[in-house]
């Protein structure tokens, strides 16, 4: 296994950070099956997170940014007006 599939719930009514991990799966299929069963009164994001790999972005002034680099992600928007 080279990666895990993480589901995050997205809450646009909160200040940053407004997304939180709620599940981790060993395959995209398992994660998508779970997403289908989750309540549609929230928005979600699905990330493929590599294992044993650094995917952060370090700037010249030695700060680590939370850039997503080459991470695969999908948005699942069920609420109107959210992007």
LINZI-V339167 format. One record per residue. N is the residue number from 1. RES is the residue in three letters. PSI is psi in whole degrees, -180 to 180 (none if undefined). D_FIRST is the distance of its C-alpha to the first C-alpha in Angstrom with 2 decimals. Layout:
N/RES/PSI/D_FIRST, N/RES/PSI/D_FIRST
//
This chain:
1/UNK/123/0.00, 2/UNK/-12/3.81, 3/UNK/166/5.76, 4/UNK/158/7.69, 5/UNK/118/10.86, 6/UNK/135/14.00, 7/UNK/130/17.47, 8/UNK/139/20.47, 9/UNK/142/24.04, 10/UNK/126/26.62, 11/UNK/97/30.15, 12/UNK/-10/32.55, 13/UNK/-9/35.38, 14/UNK/158/34.02, 15/UNK/161/34.30, 16/UNK/136/31.33, 17/UNK/135/28.69, 18/UNK/21/28.87, 19/UNK/145/25.26, 20/UNK/139/23.30, 21/UNK/137/19.79, 22/UNK/-12/20.19, 23/UNK/153/16.86, 24/UNK/134/13.07, 25/UNK/157/10.88, 26/UNK/-9/7.44, 27/UNK/155/8.95, 28/UNK/-39/11.90, 29/UNK/-46/14.08, 30/UNK/-41/14.05, 31/UNK/-43/14.84, 32/UNK/-38/17.54, 33/UNK/-42/19.01, 34/UNK/-42/19.46, 35/UNK/-37/20.98, 36/UNK/-29/23.47, 37/UNK/-7/24.72, 38/UNK/153/25.20, 39/UNK/143/28.82, 40/UNK/14/30.02, 41/UNK/17/32.11, 42/UNK/159/29.37, 43/UNK/154/27.36, 44/UNK/160/23.58, 45/UNK/144/20.96, 46/UNK/126/17.36, 47/UNK/140/15.08, 48/UNK/115/11.66, 49/UNK/118/11.02, 50/UNK/147/9.14, 51/UNK/141/8.00, 52/UNK/44/10.47, 53/UNK/138/12.50, 54/UNK/123/16.03, 55/UNK/14/16.96, 56/UNK/172/20.39, 57/UNK/124/23.66, 58/UNK/126/26.33, 59/UNK/172/29.88, 60/UNK/-26/32.75, 61/UNK/25/34.31, 62/UNK/20/31.32, 63/UNK/146/30.15, 64/UNK/121/26.54, 65/UNK/156/26.44, 66/UNK/38/24.07, 67/UNK/151/23.54, 68/UNK/-6/20.47, 69/UNK/-127/20.29, 70/UNK/20/17.89, 71/UNK/137/15.94, 72/UNK/134/15.79, 73/UNK/152/17.92, 74/UNK/148/20.24, 75/UNK/139/23.38, 76/UNK/94/24.73, 77/UNK/117/28.42, 78/UNK/-17/30.50, 79/UNK/138/33.35, 80/UNK/143/36.22, 81/UNK/-9/36.95, 82/UNK/146/33.60, 83/UNK/none/31.75
//
